[in-house]
Amino acid sequence: MCLAHKACARFIAFKLLRAFVLDQPTDAHITALAARLRAHDFAMRPVMRELLGSKLFFSAAARHARIKEPLELTLGACRALGVRPNLQAINRVSGQLGQSVFEPATVKGWEGGRLWITSASLLQRNNFAMALLDGQMGQIAEPKKSRDHYRELLLSREVRGMAKAKDEPRKLVHLMMTLPEFQLT
């Protein structure tokens, strides 16, 4: 009965778009994905395949349009830098940033979006970057690759002023992780 209700497909479409593509999907995006959900009789595998392969997913509007959730930020940074994370430390930091594992603020989950970024959370995100590079979040190898390698790995784009930066790799990686561009996915 729930799936038969017209609002169900729109609700799921909104949640999928918000989680994987845009913080603020348009009504047209929601309507189109809701139609695909109904066409696939709510089978998620083909819907997700279409969504993650869609023009919208790869569009300029969607690229770097979502603010990283604390777990995305912490675990993504660990993965990008090849750190084997200390999950207790990651969970503690993620909780300080507002996303404790298995403890959402409400039964609805985390609101996310722009609510992840405050003046206090930006400072905590920067402190996380330093702690990660200091080895407090898990075992890390000293960054030794080129500036361009880390820029592509962490930022996935050109950043004005980075071309002039000529510093040791560890300091450059920390700088990249404290940029506003690193906060977006």
PAZAPA-4460 file (N, C-alpha, C; in steps of 0.05 Angstrom, whole numbers, plus 32768, in hexadecimal, padded with zeros to 4 digits):
% residues 185
    n_x    n_y    n_z   ca_x   ca_y   ca_z    c_x    c_y    c_z   seq   type   mol
   8010   7FE8   8000   8000   8000   8000   8011   8019   8000     1      M     A
   8027   8018   800F   8039   8030   8010   8045   8035   7FF5     2      C     A
   804F   8020   7FE8   805C   8024   7FCE   8048   802E   7FB9     3      L     A
   802F   8027   7FBC   801B   8030   7FA8   8016   804E   7FAA     4      A     A
   801B   805A   7FC1   8016   8076   7FC5   802A   8087   7FB5     5      H     A
   8020   809B   7FA7   8031   80AB   7F95   8048   80B9   7FA4     6      K     A
   8043   80C1   7FBD   8058   80CF   7FCC   806F   80BD   7FD3     7      A     A
   806B   80A3   7FD3   8081   8090   7FDB   8098   8092   7FC8     8      C     A
   8093   8090   7FAE   80A9   8091   7F9B   80B7   80AC   7F9C     9      A     A
   80A8   80C2   7F9F   80B5   80DD   7FA1   80C6   80DF   7FBA    10      R     A
   80BC   80D4   7FD0   80CC   80D5   7FE9   80E6   80C6   7FE6    11      F     A
   80E5   80AE   7FDB   80FD   809E   7FD7   8110   80AB   7FC3    12      I     A
   8105   80B7   7FAE   8115   80C4   7F9A   8123   80DC   7FA6    13      A     A
   8115   80EC   7FB7   8122   8102   7FC4   8139   80F9   7FD6    14      F     A
   8134   80E4   7FE5   8149   80DA   7FF7   8162   80D0   7FE7    15      K     A
   815D   80C2   7FD1   8173   80B8   7FC1   8183   80CE   7FB4    16      L     A
   8174   80E2   7FA9   8182   80F9   7F9D   8192   8108   7FB1    17      L     A
   8186   810C   7FC8   8194   811B   7FDD   81AD   810C   7FE7    18      R     A
   81AB   80F2   7FE9   81C1   80E2   7FF4   81D8   80DF   7FE0    19      A     A
   81D1   80DE   7FC6   81E6   80D7   7FB2   81EC   80ED   7F9E    20      F     A
   81DB   8101   7F9B   81DF   8114   7F84   81E0   8131   7F8D    21      V     A
   81C9   813B   7F98   81C7   8157   7F9E   81BA   815B   7FBA    22      L     A
   81C3   816F   7FC9   81B6   8175   7FE2   819A   8180   7FDE    23      D     A
   8196   818E   7FC8   817C   819A   7FC3   8172   8192   7FA7    24      Q     A
   8168   817A   7FA3   815F   8172   7F89   8146   8182   7F81    25      P     A
   8143   8187   7F67   812C   8195   7F5D   8114   8183   7F5B    26      T     A
   80FD   818F   7F58   80E4   817F   7F55   80E6   816E   7F3C    27      D     A
   80F2   8178   7F27   80F5   8169   7F0E   8106   8150   7F12    28      A     A
   811C   8153   7F21   812D   813C   7F27   811E   8127   7F37    29      H     A
   810F   8130   7F4B   8100   811E   7F5C   80EB   810F   7F4C    30      I     A
   80DC   811E   7F3B   80C7   8112   7F2B   80D3   80FD   7F18    31      T     A
   80EA   8103   7F0B   80F6   80F1   7EF8   80FF   80D7   7F06    32      A     A
   810C   80DA   7F1D   8116   80C2   7F2B   80FE   80B2   7F37    33      L     A
   80EA   80C0   7F40   80D2   80B2   7F4A   80C5   80A1   7F34    34      A     A
   80C5   80AB   7F1C   80BA   809C   7F05   80CB   8083   7F00    35      A     A
   80E5   8086   7F02   80F7   806E   7EFE   80F3   805A   7F15    36      R     A
   80EE   8063   7F2D   80E8   8051   7F43   80CF   8040   7F3D    37      L     A
   80BA   804E   7F35   80A1   8040   7F2F   80A5   802E   7F17    38      R     A
   80B4   8036   7F02   80B8   8026   7EEA   80C7   800C   7EF1    39      A     A
   80D8   800D   7F05   80E7   7FF5   7F0D   80DA   7FE7   7F25    40      H     A
   80C1   7FEF   7F2B   80B2   7FE3   7F41   80C2   7FE3   7F5B    41      D     A
   80CF   7FFA   7F60   80DF   7FFF   7F78   80F7   7FEC   7F7C    42      F     A
   8100   7FDF   7F67   8118   7FCF   7F68   8130   7FE2   7F69    43      A     A
   813F   7FE2   7F7D   8154   7FF7   7F81   816C   7FF3   7F70    44      M     A
   8174   7FDB   7F69   818C   7FD7   7F59   818B   7FE5   7F3F    45      R     A
   8176   7FE1   7F2E   8175   7FF0   7F15   8172   800E   7F18    46      P     A
   8163   8016   7F2D   8160   8033   7F32   817B   803F   7F39    47      V     A
   818A   8033   7F4A   81A4   803E   7F52   81B7   803D   7F3B    48      M     A
   81B6   8028   7F2B   81C8   8027   7F13   81C2   803E   7F01    49      R     A
   81A8   8044   7EFC   81A1   805A   7EEB   81A9   8075   7EF8    50      E     A
   81A4   8078   7F12   81AA   8091   7F1F   81C8   8097   7F1F    51      L     A
   81D8   8083   7F26   81F5   8087   7F28   8202   8087   7F0C    52      L     A
   81F4   8081   7EF8   81FE   8083   7EDC   81F1   809A   7ECD    53      G     A
   81E1   80A9   7EDA   81D1   80BE   7ECC   81E1   80D7   7EC6    54      S     A
   81D7   80E7   7EB3   81E3   8100   7EAC   81E3   8113   7EC5    55      K     A
   81CD   8111   7ED4   81CB   8122   7EEC   81E1   811C   7F00    56      L     A
   81E7   8103   7F04   81FC   80FB   7F17   8217   8106   7F0F    57      F     A
   821C   8107   7EF5   8236   8110   7EEB   8235   812E   7EE2    58      F     A
   821F   813B   7EE7   821C   8157   7EDE   822D   816A   7EEF    59      S     A
   8232   8181   7EE3   8241   8196   7EF1   8232   819F   7F0A    60      A     A
   8217   819F   7F09   8207   81A8   7F20   820A   8195   7F37    61      A     A
   820E   817B   7F32   8210   8168   7F47   822D   8164   7F51    62      A     A
   8240   816B   7F41   825C   8167   7F49   8264   817B   7F5F    63      R     A
   826D   8170   7F75   8275   8180   7F8C   825E   8190   7F97    64      H     A
   8246   8185   7F97   822E   8194   7F9F   8224   818B   7FBB    65      A     A
   822F   8175   7FC5   8226   816B   7FE0   823D   816F   7FF4    66      R     A
   8235   8177   800C   8248   817A   8022   824D   815E   802D    67      I     A
   8266   8156   8031   826C   813C   803B   8261   8139   8057    68      K     A
   8254   8122   805C   824C   811B   8077   8265   8115   8087    69      E     A
   8265   8117   80A1   827D   8110   80B1   8289   80F5   80AB    70      P     A
   8279   80E0   80A7   8284   80C6   80A1   8290   80C6   8085    71      L     A
   8284   80D3   8072   828F   80D5   8057   82AA   80E3   8058    72      E     A
   82AB   80F9   8068   82C3   8108   806A   82DA   80F8   8077    73      L     A
   82D4   80EC   808E   82E9   80DE   809D   82F2   80C4   808F    74      T     A
   82DF   80B3   8088   82E7   809A   807B   82F0   809E   805F    75      L     A
   82E5   80B2   8051   82EE   80B8   8036   830B   80C1   8035    76      G     A
   8312   80D2   8049   832D   80DC   804B   8340   80C5   8051    77      A     A
   8338   80B3   8063   8349   809C   806A   834D   808B   8051    78      C     A
   8338   8086   8043   833A   8075   802B   834C   8083   8015    79      R     A
   8348   809C   8011   8357   80AB   7FFD   8375   80AB   8003    80      A     A
   837C   80AD   801C   8398   80AE   8024   83A4   8093   802C    81      L     A
   8394   807E   8029   839E   8063   802F   83A2   805E   804C    82      G     A
   8392   806B   805D   8394   8067   807A   8383   8050   8083    83      V     A
   838E   803E   8092   837D   802A   809E   8371   8036   80B8    84      R     A
   8357   803D   80B7   834D   804E   80CC   8349   803F   80E7    85      P     A
   834D   804E   80FC   8346   8046   8117   8328   804D   8119    86      N     A
   8317   8039   8118   82FA   803F   8116   82EF   804C   812F    87      L     A
   82FB   8046   8146   82F2   8054   815E   82F8   8072   815D    88      Q     A
   8310   8079   8154   8317   8095   8151   8306   80A2   813C    89      A     A
   8301   8095   8126   82F0   80A0   8110   82D4   80A4   811B    90      I     A
   82C9   8091   8129   82AE   8094   8134   82AC   80AB   8148    91      N     A
   82C1   80AF   8158   82C2   80C5   816B   82C1   80E0   815D    92      R     A
   82D2   80E2   8149   82D4   80FB   8139   82BA   8100   812A    93      V     A
   82B0   80EB   811E   8297   80ED   810F   8280   80F6   8121    94      S     A
   8280   80EB   813A   826C   80F3   814D   826E   8110   8155    95      G     A
   8287   811A   8158   828C   8136   815F   8282   8148   8148    96      Q     A
   8283   813D   8130   827A   814D   8118   825C   814A   8114    97      L     A
   824F   813A   8125   8232   8138   8123   8226   811F   8118    98      G     A
   8237   810B   8112   822D   80F2   8106   8239   80DA   8114    99      Q     A
   822E   80D3   812B   8236   80BB   813A   822B   80A3   812C   100      S     A
   823C   808F   8127   8233   8077   811A   821D   8069   812A   101      V     A
   8207   8062   811C   81F0   8054   8128   81E1   8065   813D   102      F     A
   81E7   807F   813E   81D9   8090   8151   81CF   80AA   8144   103      E     A
   81BD   80A8   8131   81B3   80C0   8124   81A4   80D2   8138   104      P     A
   81A4   80EB   8131   8197   80FF   8143   817A   80F9   8147   105      A     A
   816C   80EF   8133   8150   80E8   8134   814C   80CE   8125   106      T     A
   8134   80C3   8126   812E   80AB   8117   812E   80B1   80F9   107      V     A
   812C   80CA   80F2   812D   80D3   80D6   814A   80D1   80CB   108      K     A
   815D   80D0   80DC   8179   80D0   80D4   8185   80EB   80D7   109      G     A
   819A   80F0   80C8   81A8   810A   80CA   819E   811C   80B4   110      W     A
   8199   8135   80BA   818F   8148   80A6   81A5   814E   8091   111      E     A
   81BD   8152   809A   81D3   8155   8087   81D2   816F   8078   112      G     A
   81DE   816E   8060   81DF   8186   804F   81F0   819C   805C   113      G     A
   81E6   81B4   805B   81F4   81CB   8066   81F7   81CA   8084   114      R     A
   81E6   81B9   8091   81E8   81B7   80AE   8202   81AA   80B7   115      L     A
   8210   819C   80A5   822A   8190   80AD   823F   81A5   80B1   116      W     A
   823B   81BD   80A6   8250   81D1   80A7   8248   81E8   80B9   117      I     A
   8258   81EC   80CE   8256   8203   80DF   8272   820C   80E4   118      T     A
   8275   8223   80F1   8290   822D   80F7   829F   8219   8109   119      S     A
   8291   820D   811C   829D   81F9   812E   82A4   81DF   811F   120      A     A
   8292   81D6   810E   8297   81BD   80FF   82AE   81C0   80EB   121      S     A
   82B1   81D8   80DF   82C7   81DC   80CD   82E2   81DA   80DB   122      L     A
   82E3   81E5   80F3   82FB   81E3   8103   8300   81C5   810B   123      L     A
   82EB   81B7   8112   82EE   819B   8119   82F6   818A   8100   124      Q     A
   82EC   8191   80E9   82F4   8183   80D0   8311   8188   80CA   125      R     A
   831A   81A1   80CF   8337   81A8   80CB   8348   8199   80DF   126      N     A
   833F   8197   80F8   834D   8189   810D   834F   816B   8106   127      N     A
   8339   8160   80FA   833A   8144   80F1   8350   8140   80DC   128      F     A
   8352   8152   80C9   8366   8150   80B4   8382   814E   80C1   129      A     A
   8388   815F   80D5   83A2   815F   80E2   83A6   8145   80F1   130      M     A
   8391   813C   8100   8393   8124   810F   8397   810C   80FD   131      A     A
   838A   810B   80E6   838E   80F6   80D3   83AA   80F5   80C9   132      L     A
   83B5   810C   80C1   83D0   810D   80B7   83E5   8108   80CD   133      L     A
   83DD   810D   80E6   83EF   8107   80FD   83EE   80EA   8105   134      D     A
   83DD   80DA   80F8   83DB   80BD   80FF   83C9   80B7   8116   135      G     A
   83B9   80CA   811F   83A7   80C5   8136   838D   80B6   812E   136      Q     A
   8388   80B5   8114   836F   80A7   810B   8375   808C   80FF   137      M     A
   838E   8084   80FF   8396   806B   80F4   83B2   806D   80E7   138      G     A
   83BC   8057   80DF   83D7   8056   80D4   83D7   8063   80B8   139      Q     A
   83E9   8076   80B5   83EC   8084   809C   8409   8085   8093   140      I     A
   840C   8083   8079   8427   8086   806D   842B   80A3   8067   141      A     A
   8443   80AD   8068   8449   80C9   8062   8442   80CE   8045   142      E     A
   8432   80E3   803F   842C   80E9   8024   8445   80F0   8014   143      P     A
   8448   80E2   7FFD   8461   80E6   7FED   845B   80EB   7FCF   144      K     A
   8442   80EA   7FC8   843B   80EE   7FAB   843B   810C   7FA5   145      K     A
   8435   8112   7F8C   8436   812E   7F82   841D   813D   7F8C   146      S     A
   8420   8157   7F8C   840A   8169   7F93   83F1   8164   7F81   147      R     A
   83F6   815F   7F67   83E0   815A   7F55   83D2   8140   7F5C   148      D     A
   83E1   812C   7F64   83D5   8112   7F6C   83C1   8117   7F83   149      H     A
   83CA   8125   7F98   83B9   8129   7FAF   83A2   813C   7FA9   150      Y     A
   83A7   8150   7F98   8391   8162   7F90   837B   8153   7F82   151      R     A
   8382   8141   7F70   836E   8131   7F61   8360   811E   7F74   152      E     A
   8370   8112   7F86   8365   80FE   7F99   8352   810A   7FAD   153      L     A
   8359   8122   7FB8   8349   812E   7FCD   8335   8142   7FC4   154      L     A
   833B   8151   7FAF   832A   8167   7FA6   831C   8162   7F8B   155      L     A
   8328   8151   7F7A   831D   814B   7F60   8318   8163   7F4F   156      S     A
   8328   8177   7F51   8325   818F   7F41   833D   81A2   7F45   157      R     A
   833F   81B5   7F34   8353   81CA   7F37   8349   81DD   7F4D   158      E     A
   835C   81E7   7F5C   8355   81FB   7F71   8367   8213   7F6D   159      V     A
   835B   822A   7F6C   836B   8243   7F67   837F   8246   7F7E   160      R     A
   8398   824B   7F77   83AD   8250   7F8A   83BD   8237   7F91   161      G     A
   83B2   821F   7F8C   83C0   8206   7F93   83D9   8202   7F80   162      M     A
   83D8   820C   7F68   83EE   8208   7F55   8407   8215   7F60   163      A     A
   8404   822A   7F6F   841C   8239   7F79   8426   822C   7F93   164      K     A
   8416   821C   7FA0   841F   8210   7FBA   8436   81FC   7FB5   165      A     A
   844C   8202   7FC2   8464   81F1   7FC0   846D   81EB   7FDC   166      K     A
   8461   81D7   7FE8   8466   81D0   8003   846A   81B2   8005   167      D     A
   8472   81A8   801C   8475   818C   8020   845A   817E   801D   168      E     A
   8459   8165   8013   8440   8157   800D   842D   8156   8025   169      P     A
   8437   8152   803D   8425   8150   8054   8416   816A   8059   170      R     A
   8424   8180   8057   8418   819A   805B   8403   81A0   8045   171      K     A
   840A   8199   802C   83F8   819D   8016   83DF   818C   8019   172      L     A
   83E2   8173   8022   83CA   8162   8026   83B9   816E   803C   173      V     A
   83C5   8178   8052   83B5   8185   8067   83A7   819E   805C   174      H     A
   83B5   81AE   804D   83A9   81C6   8041   8391   81BE   8030   175      L     A
   8394   81AA   801F   837E   81A1   800E   8366   8197   801E   176      M     A
   836B   8189   8034   8356   817F   8045   8347   8195   8055   177      M     A
   8353   81AD   8056   8346   81C2   8065   8338   81D6   8052   178      T     A
   833B   81D2   8038   832E   81E3   8025   8310   81DE   8024   179      L     A
   8300   81F2   801E   82E3   81EE   801B   82DC   81D9   8006   180      P     A
   82EC   81D7   7FF1   82E7   81C4   7FDC   82E9   81A7   7FE5   181      E     A
   82F9   81A2   7FFA   82FB   8187   8005   82E2   817F   8014   182      F     A
   82D2   8192   801D   82BA   818C   802C   82A3   8183   801B   183      Q     A
   82A6   8185   8001   8291   817E   7FEE   8296   8165   7FDF   184      L     A
   8281   8157   7FD8   8283   813F   7FC9   8271   8140   7FB1   185      T     A
***
